[in-house]
Amino acid sequence: MAEVAVIFEQQLDTYTTHEAGVLVRPSKDQSASQLKAEIERAMTATDRTKIRYGVETDDTSHAWLVLRENALADLAGAVAAVGEAFESGGVIGRVVAVVYPFTWSHRRVYWIYQPRIQGYTPFAPAEGNRDQERDHPLEVRMESAIRRNLPTSRDITNWYPIWGMPV
Amino acid sequence: MWFTFLMLGLVYGFFVWLVLQYSPIMLILVGGMVLFQFAMSDKMVLASMRAKVVTPEQAPKLHGMIEKLSAAAGIPKPKVAISDMPIPNAFATGRSQKHAAVAVTTGLMNMLSDDELEGVLAHEISHIRSKDVVVMTYASFFLIVAATLSTWLMFSAMFGGMGRSRNNNSGSIIMVVLLATFVVRIVGGMLVAALSRYREYSADRGAAILTRRPMHLASALERISGSMTRLPQEDLRRAESMNAFFIMPAVGAGLASLFSTHPSMNRRVERLREMDRDLAFM
């Protein structure tokens, strides 16, 4: 992500929202508050004082570590640091996705990194976000515009939506 | 494309020479039939697809789109027809730009969004503008002649006294012409198919230029071919918790692409994506 920041902003006219979300699945029988506490422990165990973050939970008992940095490159750096903290905290195996929101002509679109497929997939909710509809033509454009620079998944069966994100 | 044309010319030239050697009347008879078909083609095609011509009052949106697109393409506005069929399909017909019609099925109109429908209509309008119906009719002219001739010869060989012929020569002539018609049908058929693929690509390109939004046609193609149904609807969080129970979650996707019945559709979509990229930087 850090390497393609220039392409996103200068060629494609899409800009980071200065946030990134790391989505973590709960372990078996773990409540949302327990998961939140586990993530916070993992973050404080290692000295990551420089990273600005918040931990939130959603109504599917998943937790979101929300990172805030001005530049896309710094966000990507923060995600890498979180990866290390999660590695030693034992959370890394339950990371479902890393989500990078972007704005594109007054709309919000997402690049979702899925560790399971080790690739990025596009996600564009339809304009006005009506009834969980998505703008598939825009997703296709997003993928073909960046595939040379980002390890994207061309297989659309991997292009899962994530609705109601805190980022 | 010109190579295909040249090859087609060679195959047909050989065929005409051969038929003229043995039965010039046949060529004239079958040729007349094909020409009649050609003159009636728009009405015949519309009738065979059970499509009815509709007025602007009956289908204002469709008429509006076709009017806009044909004006942009610089051709007279074709007739607009709707076929009441659940199968999504669209086609253009007509022996000339003045005698042209664009027809869509109700299934297509129900399935596609307005933008996607416009992409498909632009594709059909491009077919009319580049006179594809005329080109394909000329290209397949001798193919139809050869097909009719071979059936004819088969029957005449069967009922015209096979083996009883006192003249051995006529039997061998029939065999030679029969063999030639088979060769023309196979080789000519392959060439016409190749030509028709070129026309499809060029109509896609024409549509991309007309609308300047190739992705709408690409999305329509994906939706029609059913590959759109492969786009997961379920939330990643849910899918991920399900996937945890499977050993190889990616197997399904691999099999689907192996048995995909629309490789040419994929290639068309891929080309449209390339055009989209090119247009974006123009």
Interface residues (C-beta under 8 A of the other chain):
Chain A: L23 R25 T60 H62 V96 A97 I112 Q114 R116 I117 H136 P137 L138 V140 R141 S144 A145 D155 I156 T157 N158 W159 Y160 P161 I162 W163
Chain B: D115 M215 H216 A218 S219 E222 S227 M228 R230 L231 P232 Q233 E234 D235 L236 R237 R238 A239 E240 S241 N243 P249 A250 G252 A253 A256 S257 R273 D276 R277 A280
